[in-house]
Amino acid sequence: MDDQNKNLILATVLSFVVILLWYTVFAPPAPVVPVADETTVQTDVTAAAPTLAPDAAPAGVGALAAAAEAAQTELATAPRIVIDTPRLQGSISLLGGRIDDLSLVGYNETLDADSPNVRLLAPVGGTELNAAKPYYVVYGWSPAAGLDPTLVPNARTLWTAPDGATLAPGKPVTLTWDNGAGLIFNREISIDDDYLFTINQSVTNTTATAVRLAPYGIVARHGIPSTNSVYVLHEGAVRMSDGKLQELDYKDITKLDTVPVEGPAELIDVAANGWTGFTDKYWMTTLAPVPGQSFTSVIKYTPSADIYQAETRFPVVEVAAGATASTSSLLFAGAKEWETISRYQNDPSFLAGLFGAKVDPNQPQINRFIDSIDWGWFYFLTKPMFSLLHWLHGAIGNMGWAIIALTVIIKLLVFPLARKSYVSMAKMKELQPEMEKLKERTGEDKAKMQQEMMALYKREKVNPASGCLPILLQIPIFFSLYKVIYVTIELRHAPWFGWIRDLSAPDPSSILNLFGLLPYAPPDQGSIFYILSLGVLPILLGISMWFQQKLNPAPTDPTQKMIFAWMPWVFMFMLGSFASGLVVYWIANNTITFIQQYTIMSMHHKRPDLFGNILDGFKKKPAPPPKK
């Protein structure tokens, strides 16, 4: 076997092993249809009044449990304020002042025309929302320095609001609660055109003595969401603390060290910039204190109620007699759109518009907010790759063609290395007569043959290992593009043309029903027969790999020949269940590689005998000579 075939086999086998590992460990799971949660609604024990500061007095667990149990029976009938924006629909419960009912306008559960909007937040005990586990945001004040806990708002506090109030862009809503003992609490909630809430909390002390209390914000999630989670994607808690990103899976949260009073928890003091919350594949609910504000970032779990919490706890403030104290913070609740999140991170004008204050344009707004998207290990490739894909999508207007355009650009960028590899392979072919003479001259002396072979390579300036460069370079590019297609919402439900209506999902066509010509539904993705349900794109992928192989004659060794013969069809089945966008990239990449390799080999007077190689593959193997 010559060195060219060795390199080609090495590169192919390496690619096969990598794809096999990726398919085994990271392949997208079968979709799961959500079912109604028939379990008893959990009580939101810890969300009622957490421990927020060293001198803050937490309410007893028994009292909180009783309050939460009573509160869940009242939530269904409690008055609500409607949320009506171009991107969000929902409501705020005046019982506890919770933001606990939120759906995303423009994002549907499925591609069906009558599919409902994606629901992000859901209340405790909501009759119409039983299919969604409780998931909500609460704000409040924690008592400190001996202040009676009944004097601050809790889960059963019934706030008041102006009649007919509706939260909309440019139309903030103010909730008010008078504790009847000299403290008046106000909470002004405003929202922009996208997914950002601004929460301004204030307390006015009309008593004759100073009081101490601490503001807080909580995102509470009952149980683990019923989503399709795989290792390649992070779902769970995510937070930034003074420039340090931390991701905690739900199972990791349950294993946190036990903190007195808190339970399993991790507290981080943030000096100036940070945020914390929960992230799903495409959606996120995140508390973001105003930049420059110190706070304590908390991730915790309550085993008895199966509640996960992300909290921002602010320092205790002292409100003098007759004075008012206030605090402001931000809440992001929506889709992880790259452009929207980038604006909240990089545009200084939005904070100035919210708070009417001068903002330093050289300072980050929501610090490193774009890292809330899980870019993966190859983030240094994934981020710029998605930025380019996003720009191409805006310029072309179709994500499928944008992926093909991205493939062309990537191939142009790596062309110098690819050209060097193809030239080296062409030179290796030219050296075949010299190699044969060398083998005859050295005979069985393998050491001498290896020595003279290396001298020949050096004299002719040929690198036998360069044939692997294109494949080696493809591995991180493939992984990065897989990550982009799998985790970024811009690919979700993005159509290409014809039957490809969602580039983030596998090709829906199937050879088993002749691509829709027969009146039979193909196997579901969870079926063991799904791997046989090849769509048009996976078949084109196999054909493109097969044509690429035919640029070179088949190896003479029977084992090598068999491996090469099966390789395109093995890849076809393996990648058949991958996202259509990734298969489109692979087909485009194979096609461009074929053109490049054919052109370069022709330039070196080694034009491939494509049709001859194809015909050779169909010739019958000659019968072995009869034994004497």
C-alpha positions in Angstrom: 0.0 0.0 0.0 1.5 3.4 -1.0 1.8 6.4 1.3 -1.0 8.3 -0.5 -3.5 5.5 0.3 -2.2 5.3 3.9 -2.8 9.0 4.4 -6.2 8.8 2.8 -7.3 5.9 4.9 -5.9 7.5 8.0 -7.8 10.7 7.3 -11.0 8.9 6.5 -10.9 6.6 9.5 -10.1 9.5 11.8 -13.1 11.4 10.4 -15.3 8.3 10.8 -14.2 7.8 14.4 -14.9 11.4 15.3 -18.3 11.4 13.7 -19.1 8.1 15.4 -18.1 9.4 18.8 -20.1 12.6 18.1 -23.2 10.6 17.0 -23.0 8.3 20.0 -22.5 10.9 22.7 -24.1 14.1 21.3 -26.7 13.0 18.8 -30.0 14.9 19.2 -32.5 12.8 21.1 -36.0 12.0 19.9 -38.5 14.7 20.6 -40.7 14.3 23.6 -44.3 15.4 23.5 -45.0 17.3 26.8 -47.6 15.8 28.9 -49.7 17.3 31.7 -48.1 17.4 35.1 -50.5 15.2 37.2 -48.5 15.5 40.4 -49.6 17.7 43.2 -48.5 21.3 42.8 -45.5 22.0 44.9 -45.5 24.8 47.4 -43.0 27.6 46.8 -41.5 27.4 50.2 -38.2 29.2 49.7 -39.4 31.8 47.2 -41.6 33.6 49.7 -38.8 35.2 51.8 -35.2 34.1 51.4 -32.3 35.0 53.7 -30.9 38.0 51.9 -28.3 39.5 54.2 -26.2 38.7 57.3 -28.5 40.6 59.6 -31.7 39.8 57.8 -34.1 37.6 59.7 -35.5 34.7 57.7 -39.0 33.6 58.2 -39.6 30.2 59.7 -39.9 27.4 57.2 -43.2 26.2 58.7 -44.8 29.6 58.4 -43.6 30.0 54.8 -44.9 26.6 53.9 -48.3 27.4 55.4 -48.3 30.8 53.6 -47.4 29.2 50.3 -50.0 26.4 50.6 -52.7 29.0 51.2 -51.4 31.2 48.4 -51.6 28.6 45.7 -55.3 28.3 46.3 -55.7 32.0 45.8 -53.5 32.5 42.7 -56.1 31.2 40.3 -58.6 33.9 41.4 -56.2 36.7 42.2 -56.4 39.9 40.1 -53.9 40.2 37.3 -52.2 42.9 35.2 -52.0 42.1 31.5 -48.6 42.1 29.7 -49.0 43.1 26.1 -45.9 43.8 24.0 -44.9 43.0 20.4 -42.8 40.1 21.7 -44.5 39.0 25.0 -48.0 38.2 26.2 -49.0 37.2 29.7 -49.9 38.7 33.0 -48.6 39.6 36.5 -50.4 38.3 39.6 -51.2 41.0 42.2 -51.0 38.2 44.8 -47.3 38.4 45.6 -46.6 40.7 42.7 -45.2 37.7 40.7 -44.3 37.8 37.0 -45.5 34.2 36.4 -47.4 34.1 33.2 -45.4 34.8 30.0 -45.5 33.5 26.4 -43.3 34.4 23.5 -45.0 36.0 20.5 -43.7 34.7 17.2 -42.3 31.5 18.6 -44.6 28.5 18.3 -44.2 25.1 19.9 -44.2 23.3 16.5 -44.5 24.2 12.8 -48.2 23.5 12.8 -50.3 26.6 11.9 -52.4 26.3 15.0 -49.5 25.6 17.4 -49.6 27.7 20.5 -46.9 30.2 21.4 -44.0 29.0 23.5 -44.8 29.5 27.2 -41.8 30.6 29.3 -43.2 31.3 32.7 -46.1 29.6 34.5 -47.8 30.1 37.9 -48.3 27.8 40.8 -51.7 26.1 40.7 -52.7 27.6 37.3 -55.6 25.5 36.0 -55.0 26.4 32.3 -51.2 26.0 32.6 -51.1 22.5 34.2 -48.9 21.3 31.3 -46.2 23.7 32.4 -44.3 23.3 35.7 -44.4 26.5 37.9 -41.7 28.9 36.8 -41.8 32.5 37.9 -40.0 35.7 39.1 -40.6 37.4 42.4 -39.2 40.6 44.0 -39.4 41.9 47.5 -37.7 43.1 50.6 -36.3 41.0 53.5 -36.5 42.3 57.1 -33.2 43.1 58.9 -32.2 44.2 62.4 -35.2 42.7 64.1 -37.8 44.1 61.8 -41.0 42.1 62.1 -41.3 39.8 58.9 -45.0 40.6 58.7 -44.2 44.2 58.0 -42.6 43.4 54.6 -44.4 41.9 51.5 -44.5 38.1 51.1 -46.0 35.4 48.9 -49.6 36.2 50.1 -49.3 40.0 49.9 -52.1 41.4 47.7 -50.8 44.4 45.9 -52.9 47.1 44.3 -52.6 48.7 40.9 -54.5 51.3 38.9 -57.8 50.0 37.4 -57.4 48.7 33.8 -53.6 48.9 34.0 -51.7 47.1 31.2 -47.9 46.7 31.1 -46.7 47.7 27.6 -43.7 49.5 26.1 -43.8 53.1 27.3 -46.6 52.2 29.8 -45.1 51.2 33.1 -47.3 49.8 35.9 -46.9 50.6 39.6 -47.8 48.1 42.3 -48.4 49.5 45.8 -48.8 47.9 49.2 -49.3 49.7 52.5 -48.4 47.5 55.5 -50.7 49.6 57.8 -47.8 50.2 60.2 -46.0 53.1 58.5 -44.2 51.4 55.6 -45.4 52.0 52.0 -44.0 49.8 49.3 -44.0 50.6 45.6 -42.9 48.5 42.7 -42.7 50.1 39.3 -42.4 47.6 36.4 -41.6 48.7 32.9 -40.8 46.8 29.7 -39.1 47.5 26.4 -40.1 46.3 22.9 -38.2 43.0 23.3 -37.6 41.0 26.5 -36.2 43.4 29.1 -38.1 44.3 32.2 -37.0 47.1 34.5 -38.0 46.8 38.2 -37.8 49.9 40.4 -38.6 49.0 44.1 -39.0 51.7 46.8 -40.1 51.8 50.4 -41.3 55.0 52.2 -40.9 55.1 56.0 -43.6 57.2 57.6 -42.8 56.0 61.1 -40.8 57.9 63.7 -37.9 55.4 63.7 -35.4 54.1 61.1 -35.9 50.6 59.6 -33.5 48.3 57.9 -34.3 45.9 55.1 -32.8 44.4 52.0 -34.2 44.1 48.4 -34.0 40.9 46.4 -35.0 39.2 43.2 -35.7 35.5 42.7 -36.2 33.2 39.7 -37.9 30.1 41.0 -38.3 26.9 39.1 -40.3 23.9 40.3 -38.7 20.7 39.1 -36.5 20.1 36.1 -38.1 21.2 32.8 -39.3 18.5 30.4 -36.9 19.3 27.6 -34.6 17.3 25.3 -31.3 17.8 27.1 -28.0 16.4 25.8 -24.5 16.7 26.9 -23.5 19.1 24.2 -26.0 21.7 25.5 -26.0 23.3 28.9 -29.4 23.7 30.5 -29.7 24.9 34.1 -28.3 27.8 36.1 -26.0 30.3 34.4 -24.4 33.4 35.9 -21.7 35.9 35.4 -19.9 37.2 38.5 -17.4 40.1 37.8 -16.4 38.6 34.5 -16.4 34.9 35.6 -18.9 32.7 33.8 -20.4 29.7 35.7 -22.8 27.0 34.4 -24.5 24.6 36.7 -26.6 21.7 35.5 -29.7 20.9 37.6 -28.1 17.7 39.0 -25.0 19.8 40.0 -27.2 22.2 41.9 -28.7 19.4 44.0 -25.1 18.4 44.9 -24.0 21.9 46.2 -22.6 22.1 49.7 -25.2 22.7 52.4 -25.2 26.2 53.7 -26.8 26.9 57.1 -30.5 28.0 56.7 -30.1 27.9 52.9 -29.7 24.2 52.2 -27.7 23.1 49.1 -26.5 26.5 47.8 -23.6 28.5 46.5 -23.3 32.2 47.3 -20.9 34.6 45.4 -20.4 38.2 46.3 -20.3 40.3 43.1 -18.5 43.6 43.3 -19.9 45.5 40.3 -21.1 43.5 37.3 -23.0 40.3 37.0 -26.2 38.5 36.3 -27.8 35.1 37.2 -30.7 33.0 36.2 -31.8 29.8 34.3 -31.2 29.0 30.7 -32.9 26.5 28.4 -31.9 25.6 24.9 -33.5 28.6 23.3 -35.0 30.6 26.2 -33.7 32.3 29.3 -34.9 34.0 32.5 -32.1 36.1 34.0 -31.8 38.7 36.8 -29.4 41.5 35.9 -28.6 44.2 38.5 -27.8 47.5 37.1 -24.0 47.6 36.1 -21.8 48.9 38.9 -24.2 47.6 41.7 -22.8 45.1 44.2 -24.9 42.1 45.2 -24.8 38.5 46.2 -25.5 35.9 43.5 -27.2 32.8 44.9 -27.9 29.4 43.3 -29.8 27.1 45.6 -32.1 24.0 45.8 -34.8 23.1 48.2 -35.1 19.3 48.2 -38.4 19.1 50.2 -40.2 21.2 47.6 -38.0 20.4 44.5 -37.5 24.1 43.8 -34.4 25.5 42.0 -33.7 29.2 42.7 -31.4 31.9 41.3 -31.3 35.0 43.4 -29.8 38.5 43.5 -29.5 39.8 47.0 -28.7 43.4 47.6 -27.1 45.0 50.6 -29.2 46.1 53.6 -30.4 49.6 53.4 -31.4 51.8 56.3 -34.5 54.0 55.7 -34.6 56.9 58.0 -37.9 58.2 59.5 -39.8 60.1 56.8 -37.3 59.0 54.1 -37.6 56.8 51.0 -35.2 54.2 49.7 -35.2 52.7 46.2 -33.4 50.2 44.1 -33.5 49.3 40.4 -32.7 46.0 38.6 -33.3 44.4 35.2 -35.0 41.2 34.2 -34.5 39.4 30.9 -37.2 36.9 30.1 -37.4 35.7 26.5 -35.6 34.1 23.6 -31.8 34.0 23.4 -31.6 36.0 20.2 -28.0 36.9 19.3 -28.8 40.4 18.1 -31.1 41.3 21.0 -28.7 40.0 23.7 -25.8 41.7 21.9 -27.6 45.0 22.1 -28.2 44.6 25.9 -24.5 43.9 26.3 -22.9 46.4 24.0 -25.3 49.4 23.5 -24.9 52.0 26.2 -27.9 54.0 25.2 -30.5 51.5 26.4 -29.5 52.0 30.1 -29.4 55.8 29.6 -32.9 55.6 28.2 -34.1 53.5 31.1 -32.6 55.5 34.0 -31.9 58.9 32.5 -28.3 58.7 33.6 -25.0 59.2 31.8 -23.5 55.9 30.8 -19.9 55.3 30.1 -19.8 54.0 26.5 -16.5 52.2 27.3 -18.1 50.0 30.0 -20.1 46.9 29.4 -23.8 47.2 30.0 -25.0 43.7 30.9 -21.5 42.3 31.2 -20.7 39.4 28.8 -24.4 38.8 28.3 -23.7 37.1 25.0 -22.0 34.3 26.9 -25.4 33.2 28.1 -25.6 31.4 24.8 -23.7 28.1 25.1 -21.0 28.5 22.5 -19.1 25.3 23.6 -15.5 24.3 23.7 -14.7 25.9 20.3 -16.2 29.3 21.3 -13.3 31.0 19.5 -14.6 29.5 16.3 -18.3 29.3 17.1 -18.8 33.0 17.9 -17.3 34.4 14.8 -18.9 31.7 12.7 -22.3 32.5 14.0 -21.7 36.2 13.6 -20.8 35.7 9.9 -23.8 33.3 9.4 -26.1 35.9 11.0 -24.8 38.6 8.6 -25.2 36.3 5.6 -28.7 35.5 6.7 -29.5 39.2 6.8 -28.0 39.8 3.4 -29.5 36.8 1.7 -32.7 36.4 3.6 -32.7 32.6 3.7 -30.8 30.6 6.4 -30.2 27.5 4.1 -28.5 29.6 1.4 -26.6 31.5 4.1 -25.2 28.1 5.3 -24.0 27.3 1.8 -22.5 30.8 1.5 -20.8 30.3 4.8 -19.4 27.0 3.5 -18.0 28.7 0.5 -16.3 31.4 2.6 -14.8 28.7 5.0 -13.5 26.8 2.0 -11.9 29.9 0.6 -10.3 30.7 4.0 -8.7 27.3 4.3 -8.0 26.9 0.6 -4.2 27.7 0.9 -3.9 24.7 3.3 -6.1 22.5 1.2 -4.2 23.4 -2.0 -1.0 22.5 -0.3 -2.5 19.2 0.7 -3.8 18.4 -2.8 -0.6 19.5 -4.5 1.3 17.2 -2.1 -1.0 14.3 -3.0 -0.6 15.0 -6.7 3.2 15.0 -6.3 2.9 11.7 -4.4 1.3 10.3 -7.5 4.1 11.6 -9.7 6.6 9.9 -7.4 5.0 6.4 -7.8 7.5 5.2 -10.4 10.4 6.3 -8.2 8.8 4.6 -5.2 8.5 1.3 -7.2 12.2 1.5 -8.2 13.1 2.2 -4.6 11.2 -0.9 -3.4 12.9 -3.1 -5.9 16.3 -1.7 -5.0 16.0 -2.1 -1.2 14.2 -5.4 -1.2 13.4 -6.7 2.3 15.5 -4.1 4.0 12.6 -2.0 5.5 14.9 0.4 7.4 16.9 1.3 4.3 13.7 1.7 2.3 12.3 4.1 5.0 15.5 6.1 5.0 15.7 6.4 1.2 12.0 7.2 1.1 12.3 10.1 3.5 15.3 11.4 1.5 13.1 11.2 -1.6 10.4 13.2 0.1 12.8 15.8 1.3 14.5 16.1 -2.1 11.1 16.5 -3.9 9.7 18.7 -1.1 6.7 16.4 -0.4 5.1 16.1 2.9 3.3 12.7 3.1 1.3 13.7 6.1 -0.2 16.8 4.5 -3.0 14.8 3.0 -4.6 14.7 6.5 -4.7 18.5 6.9 -8.1 19.1 5.3 -9.8 16.4 7.5 -8.0 17.6 10.6 -9.1 21.1 9.9 -12.7 20.0 9.3 -13.1 18.5 12.7 -13.3 21.7 14.8 -15.2 23.5 12.0 -17.7 20.6 11.9 -18.1 20.7 15.7 -18.5 24.5 15.8 -21.1 24.5 13.1 -22.9 21.7 14.8 -23.0 23.8 17.9 -24.2 26.9 16.0 -27.0 25.0 14.4 -28.0 23.1 17.5 -28.1 25.8 20.1 -28.8 29.1 18.4 -32.5 30.1 18.1 -32.0 31.7 14.7 -31.9 28.2 13.2 -35.0 27.0 15.0 -37.9 26.6 12.5 -35.8 28.3 9.9 -36.9 27.1 6.4 -34.7 26.6 3.3 -37.0 25.6 0.4 -39.6 22.9 -0.4 -39.9 20.3 2.3 -37.1 21.6 4.4 -39.1 23.9 6.8 -36.8 23.6 9.9 -33.0 23.6 9.4 -32.5 22.7 13.1 -34.4 19.4 12.6 -33.6 16.3 10.6 -34.8 16.0 7.0 -38.5 15.1 7.3 -38.7 13.2 4.0 -38.3 9.4 4.0 -37.3 6.8 1.5 -39.6 4.4 3.2 -42.7 6.1 1.8 -41.0 7.2 -1.4 -40.6 10.7 -0.1 -44.3 11.2 0.4 -45.6 9.4 -2.7 -47.0 6.5 -0.6 -49.7 7.2 1.9 -47.7 6.0 4.9 -46.1 8.0 7.7 -42.4 7.4 8.2 -41.2 6.0 11.5 -41.0 8.5 14.4 -37.6 9.8 15.5 -37.8 7.6 18.6 -38.4 4.4 16.7 -35.6 1.9 16.2 -36.5 1.9 12.5 -35.9 5.7 12.2 -32.3 5.2 11.1 -33.6 3.5 7.9 -35.9 6.4 7.2 -33.4 8.3 5.0 -34.4 11.7 3.7 -33.3 13.3 0.5 -30.5 15.3 2.1 -28.7 12.3 3.7 -28.9 10.4 0.4 -27.4 13.4 -1.4 -24.7 13.4 1.3 -23.8 9.8 0.7 -23.7 10.4 -3.1 -21.4 13.4 -2.7 -19.0 11.5 -0.6 -19.1 8.6 -3.1 -18.2 10.9 -6.0 -15.4 12.5 -4.0 -13.9 9.0 -3.4 -13.9 8.3 -7.1 -11.3 11.0 -7.8 -8.8 8.3 -6.9 -8.7 4.6 -8.0 -9.9 2.1 -5.4 -7.1 0.6 -3.2 -5.8 -2.7 -4.4 -5.9 -4.2 -0.9 -9.3 -5.9 -0.5 -9.8 -4.7 3.1 -9.1 -1.1 2.2 -11.3 -1.4 -0.8 -14.2 -2.7 1.3 -13.8 0.1 3.9 -13.8 2.8 1.2 -16.8 1.2 -0.5 -18.9 1.3 2.6 -17.7 4.6 4.1 -20.1 7.0 2.2 -23.1 4.9 3.0 -22.2 4.5 6.7 -21.9 8.3 6.9 -25.2 8.7 5.1 -27.0 6.6 7.8 -25.1 8.2 10.7 -25.8 11.8 9.7 -29.3 11.1 8.6 -30.8 12.1 11.9 -28.7 15.2 12.3 -30.0 18.7 11.7 -30.8 19.5 8.1 -28.6 22.6 8.3 -25.6 20.5 9.2 -26.2 18.1 6.4 -26.6 21.0 3.9 -23.2 22.2 5.1 -21.6 18.8 4.6 -23.1 18.3 1.1 -21.8 21.8 0.1 -18.4 21.1 1.6 -18.1 17.8 -0.2 -19.1 19.4 -3.5 -16.6 22.3 -3.2 -13.9 19.9 -2.1 -14.6 17.7 -5.1 -14.2 20.7 -7.5 -11.1 21.9 -5.8 -9.4 18.6 -5.8 -10.3 17.8 -9.4 -9.0 21.2 -10.5 -5.7 21.0 -8.7 -5.0 17.4 -9.8 -5.7 18.4 -13.4 -3.4 21.4 -13.1 -0.6 18.9 -12.2 -1.3 16.8 -15.2 -3.0 14.1 -13.1 -6.6 14.6 -14.2 -8.7 12.0 -12.3 -10.3 9.3 -14.4 -13.6 9.8 -12.7 -15.8 7.7 -15.0 -13.1 5.0 -15.3 -12.9 4.8 -11.5 -16.7 4.6 -11.2 -16.9 1.8 -13.8 -14.1 -0.1 -12.1 -16.2 -0.2 -9.0 -19.0 -2.1 -10.8 -16.7 -4.6 -12.4 -16.9 -8.1 -11.0 -13.9 -9.3 -9.1 -12.0 -11.9 -11.2 -12.2 -15.4 -9.9 -9.0 -16.6 -8.2 -6.8 -19.0 -10.3 -7.5 -22.6 -9.7 -5.2 -24.3 -7.2 -2.7 -26.7 -8.7 
